[in-house]
């Protein structure tokens, strides 16, 4: 099988696929990769992969660079387990990817195949749950003795300070939807969705969507 046919076979899947050569230049970028990361093949072809991926294993820990360990190890004949990376789609939307790797069987024709699956929803849900469990173990939020109910107590409930639309937005965040998908689900603009999220954080005095989801479960908003 010729190289072109081999690459076509590897790219013939609904999963995202891109293929790089021994110098990390992108040789192929299939329709699945375009759908997930929003870059067309013409935009990335022959470019260094790390300049588009800029992947991180966690929000503060960079992974993709010119000295990629995975790339070097696999070209040296070592196998690599799949891994999760945080990157950004075109336009800046954060995307979590689960990536599997296939290396060339021919040492004279080095290339590395990346198979991409969008796991953003699952990862956001996992992180929200982790934050929720971490909050439960924090002494400052352990259950305190009940206090006598105040008059008009219904107005002091956390859900009372959020609008119906904001609770709807919070529910979709809890399902793991990123801002863009949330906006499409509610048939509102991306800008309006961001404003709703920001209003939720301000009203609840929180700093992240994960904290908002955790707080919502903890206080019974959701």
C-alpha positions in Angstrom: 0.0 0.0 0.0 1.3 3.4 -1.0 1.8 6.2 1.6 -1.2 8.2 0.3 -3.5 5.1 0.5 -2.3 4.3 4.0 -3.0 7.8 5.2 -6.4 7.8 3.6 -7.2 4.5 5.4 -6.1 5.9 8.8 -8.2 9.0 8.3 -11.3 7.2 7.2 -13.1 7.4 10.6 -15.6 9.7 12.4 -12.9 10.3 15.1 -10.5 13.2 14.6 -7.2 12.2 13.1 -4.1 14.1 12.2 -0.7 12.7 11.1 2.7 14.3 11.6 6.1 13.5 10.1 9.4 13.1 12.0 9.7 16.9 12.4 6.2 17.3 13.8 4.8 18.9 10.6 1.2 18.0 9.9 0.8 15.8 6.9 -3.0 15.0 7.1 -5.9 16.5 9.1 -9.2 14.7 8.6 -12.8 15.9 8.7 -13.2 14.7 12.3 -10.3 16.9 13.4 -11.9 19.8 11.6 -15.2 19.2 13.4 -13.6 19.0 16.8 -11.0 21.7 16.6 -12.6 24.0 13.9 -9.3 24.3 11.9 -9.5 23.3 8.3 -6.8 21.1 6.8 -5.6 23.9 4.6 -5.0 26.1 7.7 -2.7 23.5 9.5 -1.1 21.5 6.7 2.7 21.5 6.9 2.6 23.5 10.2 4.1 22.2 13.4 1.4 20.4 15.4 2.3 21.9 18.8 1.5 25.4 17.5 -2.1 24.4 17.0 -2.6 21.9 19.7 -0.8 23.7 22.6 -2.0 20.8 24.7 -1.9 20.7 28.5 -2.3 17.7 30.8 -4.0 20.0 33.3 -5.0 23.7 33.1 -1.6 24.8 34.5 0.8 22.2 33.0 1.9 22.5 29.4 2.5 19.4 27.4 2.8 20.1 23.6 6.1 21.6 22.5 8.9 21.2 20.1 10.5 18.5 22.2 7.4 16.4 22.6 8.3 13.2 24.6 5.6 11.2 23.1 6.7 12.0 19.5 10.3 11.2 20.3 9.6 8.0 22.2 7.3 6.6 19.5 9.7 7.4 16.7 12.2 5.5 18.7 9.9 2.4 18.7 8.3 2.8 22.1 4.5 2.4 22.6 2.4 5.1 24.2 -0.8 4.8 26.1 -3.6 7.1 25.3 -3.9 10.3 27.3 -6.2 13.3 28.0 -5.1 16.7 26.9 -6.7 20.1 27.3 -6.4 22.3 24.2 -8.4 25.0 22.4 -10.5 25.0 19.3 -10.2 27.8 16.8 -11.7 30.8 18.5 -10.5 29.9 21.9 -13.1 27.4 23.1 -11.4 25.0 25.5 -11.6 21.3 24.4 -10.6 18.2 26.3 -9.3 15.4 24.0 -8.6 11.8 24.6 -5.7 10.9 22.2 -4.5 7.5 21.0 -1.2 7.2 19.0 0.0 5.0 16.2 3.6 5.2 14.9 5.0 4.2 11.5 6.1 0.6 11.1 8.7 1.8 8.6 11.7 3.5 10.3 12.6 5.0 6.9 9.3 6.8 6.7 8.7 8.2 10.2 5.2 9.5 11.0 2.9 9.6 14.0 -0.9 9.3 13.9 -3.0 11.1 16.5 -6.6 9.8 17.0 -8.8 12.4 18.8 -12.0 12.0 20.7 -13.8 15.0 22.3 -14.3 14.2 26.0 -15.0 17.7 27.1 -18.4 17.0 28.6 -17.2 13.9 30.5 -14.1 15.7 31.7 -16.0 18.8 33.0 -18.4 16.5 34.8 -15.5 14.6 36.3 -13.8 17.8 37.5 -17.0 19.2 38.9 -17.6 16.0 40.8 -14.0 16.0 42.1 -14.5 19.6 43.2 -17.7 18.7 44.9 -16.1 15.8 46.8 -13.2 18.0 47.8 -15.6 20.7 49.1 -17.4 18.1 51.1 -14.2 17.2 52.9 -13.3 20.8 53.7 -13.9 21.7 57.4 -15.3 25.1 56.6 -18.4 23.7 54.9 -19.2 20.8 57.3 -22.7 20.9 58.6 -23.3 23.4 61.3 -26.0 23.3 64.0 -29.4 24.3 62.7 -30.4 27.9 63.4 -34.0 29.0 64.0 -35.7 29.8 60.7 -35.8 33.4 59.9 -38.9 35.2 58.7 -39.3 35.2 54.9 -36.6 32.4 54.8 -37.5 31.5 51.2 -35.8 34.7 50.1 -32.5 33.5 51.6 -32.3 30.3 49.7 -29.5 30.2 47.1 -31.8 29.4 44.3 -33.9 32.5 45.1 -31.2 34.9 44.0 -30.9 33.2 40.6 -33.3 33.8 37.7 -35.0 30.9 36.0 -32.7 31.3 33.0 -29.6 31.3 35.2 -30.7 28.1 36.9 -31.3 26.6 33.4 -27.7 27.7 32.4 -26.4 26.2 35.6 -28.2 22.9 34.9 -26.5 22.7 31.5 -23.1 23.5 33.0 -23.7 20.6 35.4 -24.2 18.3 32.3 -20.8 19.3 31.1 -21.8 21.5 28.2 -19.1 24.1 27.2 -20.3 27.7 26.7 -20.7 27.5 22.9 -22.8 24.3 23.1 -24.8 25.7 26.0 -25.6 28.8 23.9 -26.8 26.7 21.0 -28.9 24.5 23.3 -30.7 27.6 24.7 -30.8 29.3 21.3 -28.9 32.4 22.6 -25.7 34.0 21.5 -22.3 33.0 22.9 -22.0 36.5 24.4 -25.3 36.2 26.2 -24.4 32.7 27.6 -21.1 34.1 28.9 -23.0 37.0 30.6 -25.4 34.5 32.3 -22.4 32.5 33.6 -20.7 35.6 34.8 -23.9 36.7 36.6 -24.2 33.3 38.3 -20.6 33.5 39.6 -21.1 37.1 40.8 -24.4 36.3 42.6 -23.0 33.2 44.2 -19.6 34.8 45.0 -17.7 32.1 43.1 -14.8 32.1 40.7 -15.3 29.2 38.3 -18.0 27.1 36.5 -16.8 24.0 38.4 -17.3 25.8 41.7 -20.8 26.9 40.6 -21.8 23.3 39.7 -20.4 22.0 43.0 -22.1 24.7 45.0 -25.4 24.0 43.2 -25.4 20.4 44.1 -24.3 21.1 47.7 -27.0 23.7 48.4 -29.8 22.0 46.6 -30.2 24.4 43.7 -29.9 21.4 41.4 
